[in-house]
């Protein structure tokens, strides 16, 4: 399954919102009901960290400024009220097929 | 707390082999599948191998199939990745990550660097 993110980079003013799109080449909706789309953030020099699971659920400790939406093959990560600490590379990942595959990454910078 | 510590990386000539290890603690290791994910310099993430909680099922990316083998020792709470016939494009940081049915790759190690160079 090919995951395609856009844009590949974006620059946002603190306090504004950021939107990252992720499209999958096949539906990520499982026959049992869940949709297996995840979002990760990798800050410079660190390992990636899980932000969002099953499209819209926030992982433990993730601020509510981060939200996910979408269905089937089209998904969006929204970061509201962007802060300096949100800088890094965001990846979407499909979890319906093993091994999982990631999008190319979207680099978020602060203006 | 969950801790994953990779080791075994280094500089190796093309065609040679290397074995990576990932020491796990802070959770019941034998209950969870595990992943190896790599990241080439300046590039994105690639999941290269997955193993089920009991080691009975394994999955590989096409780029490493037939050359890499993932295994685990639940008695020592350690994950392994044996990499044979290494190529220059295998150069990357290799991370191990814990699986979970609801929240896959919910915890990652800091990685170990593999450099394939003559």
Interface residues (C-beta under 8 A of the other chain):
Chain A: X38 X40 X42 X47 X48 X49 X50 X53 X54 X59 X89 X91 X93 X95 X98 X99 X100 X101 X102 X103 X104 X105
Chain B: X35 X37 X44 X45 X46 X47 X48 X49 X50 X59 X60 X61 X95 X102 X103 X104 X105 X106 X108 X109 X110 X111
